[in-house]
Amino acid sequence: MSSMTIGPIAGSAADPSERSALLFWMIFTGLSIFAVVLLWRFGLIHLMLTSDRTYISSVIALLYVLTCGHCFLRTRAIAREGAAARRCRAALAAPGGSKLLDASATALPRGLVRDHIDSLVTKAAAQDYRPVDQTLLLRTLADRLRGSNGFGAFVSDTLMKLGLLGTIIGFIIMLAPIAGLDAADKVAMRSSMGLMSDGMAVAMYTTLAGLVGSILVRIQYYMLDAATQRVFSDAVVLTETYVTPVLERKGAGIPS
């Protein structure tokens, strides 16, 4: 654990990194939108959409936009959990903050970290304040913090496979005219070359859209996972520093 996350004074140094989760997403998305505007301005996106007769590129683009919306909602939720965790730490680190744990943790700011602390208090009371092992509760907290973050890996893999599907379909379109090709028929040759060109365009554009979309989704959810891990690490330090020692002192009969 980094010492920057321990204590009320050092906690303020961790605030910018935690609050920046949503800011990083907004910067990344803003740069992506700027790139899309440039590509549209130069006609490249229109060329891709008109050249892809299978509309797989359009499906990839639509799925990417929906995934960006999901990532935004998850990033905002994690940012709020990080803010709630910081307020919990400030409340418990204040003079007399341990009194907030006398009955339950409901007096702390609402959030998943508050729920975890409340579960710790309940568990300690149920076992007469013997040393509290919070391993299982921490696993539950980690799962709840991650939530539906795994959706990003699923979409990234799906976009890649859609791109490969478009590649296969494009090659099928490209190679289909070869079987009945007659070298002496110039009209048929010209038509076959047009179909082969269309098939190659489908293969290349869908592969490009799938690869770019997959990479961009992976980057967004990597930043989200990093922010989630920071909130979880802060929750572990918070409970090990300000919660479990108070509960164990109660079990030993030592005033908190």
C-alpha positions as CSV (number, residue, x, y, z in Angstrom):
1,M,0.0,0.0,0.0
2,S,1.2,3.5,-0.7
3,S,1.7,5.7,2.3
4,M,-0.1,8.5,0.4
5,T,-3.4,6.9,1.2
6,I,-2.9,6.8,4.9
7,G,-4.1,9.4,7.3
8,P,-6.2,12.6,6.9
9,I,-3.4,14.8,5.8
10,A,-1.9,12.4,3.2
11,G,-5.4,11.6,2.0
12,S,-5.7,15.0,0.4
13,A,-2.8,14.1,-1.9
14,A,-4.7,11.1,-3.2
15,D,-7.8,13.2,-4.0
16,P,-6.7,14.5,-7.5
17,S,-5.9,11.0,-8.8
18,E,-9.2,9.7,-7.6
19,R,-11.3,12.6,-8.9
20,S,-9.4,12.6,-12.2
21,A,-11.1,9.3,-13.2
22,L,-14.0,11.1,-14.9
23,L,-11.7,13.8,-16.1
24,F,-9.5,11.3,-17.9
25,W,-12.5,9.7,-19.5
26,M,-13.7,13.1,-20.7
27,I,-10.3,14.0,-22.2
28,F,-10.0,10.7,-23.9
29,T,-13.5,10.9,-25.3
30,G,-13.0,14.5,-26.4
31,L,-9.8,13.5,-28.3
32,S,-11.7,10.6,-29.9
33,I,-14.5,12.9,-31.0
34,F,-12.0,15.4,-32.4
35,A,-10.4,12.6,-34.5
36,V,-13.8,11.5,-35.8
37,V,-14.6,15.0,-36.8
38,L,-11.4,15.3,-38.7
39,L,-12.0,11.9,-40.5
40,W,-15.5,13.0,-41.3
41,R,-14.3,16.3,-42.6
42,F,-11.9,14.6,-45.0
43,G,-14.6,12.1,-46.1
44,L,-12.9,9.0,-44.8
45,I,-15.8,7.9,-42.6
46,H,-18.3,8.5,-45.3
47,L,-16.2,6.5,-47.7
48,M,-16.0,3.6,-45.2
49,L,-19.8,3.6,-44.6
50,T,-20.6,3.7,-48.3
51,S,-18.0,1.1,-49.2
52,D,-19.2,-1.4,-46.6
53,R,-22.2,-3.1,-48.1
54,T,-22.5,-5.5,-45.1
55,Y,-23.0,-2.5,-42.7
56,I,-20.8,-4.3,-40.2
57,S,-18.7,-1.1,-39.8
58,S,-21.9,0.8,-38.9
59,V,-22.8,-1.9,-36.3
60,I,-19.3,-1.6,-34.8
61,A,-19.6,2.2,-34.6
62,L,-23.0,2.0,-32.9
63,L,-21.8,-0.6,-30.4
64,Y,-18.8,1.5,-29.6
65,V,-20.9,4.6,-28.9
66,L,-23.2,2.5,-26.6
67,T,-20.2,1.1,-24.8
68,C,-18.8,4.6,-24.3
69,G,-22.0,5.6,-22.6
70,H,-21.8,2.5,-20.3
71,C,-18.1,3.4,-19.5
72,F,-19.2,6.9,-18.6
73,L,-21.8,5.7,-16.2
74,R,-19.4,3.3,-14.5
75,T,-16.7,5.9,-14.3
76,R,-19.0,8.4,-12.7
77,A,-20.2,5.8,-10.2
78,I,-16.6,5.0,-9.3
79,A,-15.7,8.7,-8.9
80,R,-18.7,9.1,-6.5
81,E,-17.5,6.0,-4.5
82,G,-14.0,7.5,-4.3
83,A,-15.4,10.8,-3.0
84,A,-17.6,9.0,-0.5
85,A,-14.6,6.9,0.7
86,R,-12.6,10.1,1.2
87,R,-15.4,11.6,3.3
88,C,-15.6,8.5,5.4
89,R,-11.9,8.7,6.0
90,A,-12.1,12.3,7.0
91,A,-15.0,11.6,9.4
92,L,-13.2,8.7,11.1
93,A,-9.9,10.4,11.3
94,A,-11.4,13.5,13.0
95,P,-11.3,13.7,16.8
96,G,-14.0,11.5,18.2
97,G,-14.6,9.9,14.9
98,S,-14.4,6.4,16.4
99,K,-17.8,7.1,18.1
100,L,-19.4,6.8,14.7
101,L,-18.8,3.0,14.9
102,D,-20.5,2.6,18.3
103,A,-23.8,1.3,16.9
104,S,-23.4,1.1,13.2
105,A,-21.8,3.0,10.3
106,T,-25.0,4.6,9.1
107,A,-23.7,8.0,10.2
108,L,-21.0,7.9,7.6
109,P,-21.4,9.1,4.0
110,R,-23.4,6.7,1.9
111,G,-21.6,4.4,-0.5
112,L,-20.2,0.9,-0.9
113,V,-17.4,1.7,1.5
114,R,-19.9,2.8,4.1
115,D,-21.8,-0.5,3.6
116,H,-18.6,-2.4,4.0
117,I,-17.7,-0.7,7.2
118,D,-21.3,-1.3,8.5
119,S,-20.9,-5.0,7.7
120,L,-17.6,-5.0,9.6
121,V,-19.2,-3.4,12.7
122,T,-22.1,-5.9,12.5
123,K,-19.7,-8.9,12.2
124,A,-17.6,-7.6,15.1
125,A,-20.6,-7.2,17.3
126,A,-21.9,-10.7,16.4
127,Q,-18.6,-12.3,17.5
128,D,-18.1,-10.2,20.7
129,Y,-15.5,-8.0,19.1
130,R,-12.9,-10.6,18.7
131,P,-10.2,-10.0,16.0
132,V,-12.1,-9.3,12.8
133,D,-11.1,-11.1,9.6
134,Q,-12.5,-9.0,6.7
135,T,-11.1,-11.1,3.8
136,L,-14.5,-12.3,2.6
137,L,-16.1,-8.9,3.1
138,L,-13.3,-7.4,1.1
139,R,-13.9,-9.8,-1.8
140,T,-17.5,-8.8,-1.7
141,L,-16.6,-5.1,-1.8
142,A,-14.2,-5.7,-4.7
143,D,-17.0,-7.5,-6.7
144,R,-19.5,-4.7,-6.0
145,L,-17.0,-2.0,-6.9
146,R,-16.1,-3.8,-10.2
147,G,-19.8,-4.1,-11.0
148,S,-20.3,-4.5,-14.7
149,N,-16.7,-3.4,-15.6
150,G,-16.3,-6.8,-17.3
151,F,-18.7,-5.6,-20.0
152,G,-15.8,-3.6,-21.5
153,A,-13.7,-6.8,-22.1
154,F,-16.7,-8.5,-23.7
155,V,-17.4,-5.6,-26.1
156,S,-13.7,-5.3,-27.0
157,D,-13.6,-8.9,-27.9
158,T,-16.9,-8.6,-29.8
159,L,-15.7,-5.7,-31.8
160,M,-12.6,-7.6,-32.8
161,K,-14.6,-10.6,-33.9
162,L,-17.0,-8.5,-35.8
163,G,-14.1,-7.0,-37.7
164,L,-12.8,-10.5,-38.5
165,L,-16.3,-11.5,-39.6
166,G,-16.3,-8.6,-42.0
167,T,-12.9,-9.7,-43.3
168,I,-14.2,-13.2,-44.1
169,I,-17.3,-11.9,-45.7
170,G,-15.3,-9.4,-47.8
171,F,-13.0,-12.2,-49.0
172,I,-16.0,-14.3,-49.9
173,I,-17.4,-11.4,-51.9
174,M,-14.0,-10.8,-53.5
175,L,-13.4,-14.5,-54.5
176,A,-16.9,-15.4,-55.6
177,P,-16.7,-14.1,-59.2
178,I,-13.5,-16.0,-59.9
179,A,-15.2,-19.3,-60.3
180,G,-17.2,-18.2,-63.4
181,L,-14.7,-15.8,-64.8
182,D,-14.2,-15.8,-68.5
183,A,-11.1,-14.1,-69.7
184,A,-12.5,-13.5,-73.2
185,D,-15.6,-11.6,-71.9
186,K,-14.4,-8.1,-71.2
187,V,-17.7,-7.0,-69.7
188,A,-17.7,-9.9,-67.3
189,M,-14.1,-9.2,-66.5
190,R,-14.9,-5.6,-65.7
191,S,-17.9,-6.6,-63.5
192,S,-15.8,-9.2,-61.7
193,M,-13.1,-6.7,-61.0
194,G,-15.7,-4.4,-59.5
195,L,-17.0,-7.1,-57.2
196,M,-13.5,-8.0,-56.2
197,S,-12.8,-4.4,-55.4
198,D,-16.0,-4.2,-53.3
199,G,-15.1,-7.3,-51.4
200,M,-11.6,-6.0,-50.6
201,A,-13.1,-2.7,-49.4
202,V,-15.5,-4.6,-47.1
203,A,-12.7,-6.8,-45.7
204,M,-10.3,-3.9,-45.1
205,Y,-12.8,-1.3,-43.6
206,T,-14.5,-3.8,-41.3
207,T,-11.1,-5.0,-40.0
208,L,-10.0,-1.5,-39.4
209,A,-13.2,-0.5,-37.6
210,G,-13.1,-3.6,-35.4
211,L,-9.4,-3.1,-34.5
212,V,-9.7,0.6,-33.7
213,G,-13.0,0.2,-31.8
214,S,-11.5,-2.7,-29.8
215,I,-8.4,-0.7,-28.8
216,L,-10.3,2.4,-27.8
217,V,-12.7,0.4,-25.7
218,R,-9.8,-1.4,-24.0
219,I,-8.1,1.9,-23.1
220,Q,-11.3,3.3,-21.6
221,Y,-11.9,0.3,-19.4
222,Y,-8.3,0.1,-18.4
223,M,-8.6,3.6,-17.0
224,L,-11.9,2.6,-15.3
225,D,-10.3,-0.5,-13.7
226,A,-7.4,1.5,-12.5
227,A,-9.7,4.0,-10.8
228,T,-11.7,1.1,-9.3
229,Q,-8.5,-0.4,-7.9
230,R,-7.6,2.9,-6.3
231,V,-10.9,3.1,-4.5
232,F,-10.6,-0.5,-3.3
233,S,-7.1,0.1,-2.0
234,D,-8.2,3.2,-0.2
235,A,-11.1,1.2,1.4
236,V,-8.6,-1.4,2.6
237,V,-6.3,1.2,4.1
238,L,-9.3,3.0,5.7
239,T,-10.7,-0.1,7.4
240,E,-7.4,-1.4,8.5
241,T,-6.3,1.9,9.9
242,Y,-9.5,3.4,11.4
243,V,-12.1,0.7,11.8
244,T,-10.7,-2.7,12.8
245,P,-8.4,-1.3,15.5
246,V,-11.3,0.4,17.1
247,L,-13.4,-2.7,17.0
248,E,-10.6,-4.8,18.5
249,R,-10.1,-2.4,21.3
250,K,-13.7,-2.7,22.2
251,G,-13.3,-6.5,22.4
252,A,-10.3,-5.9,24.8
253,G,-12.3,-3.5,26.9
254,I,-10.0,-0.5,26.0
255,P,-11.8,2.8,25.6
256,S,-11.6,4.0,22.0
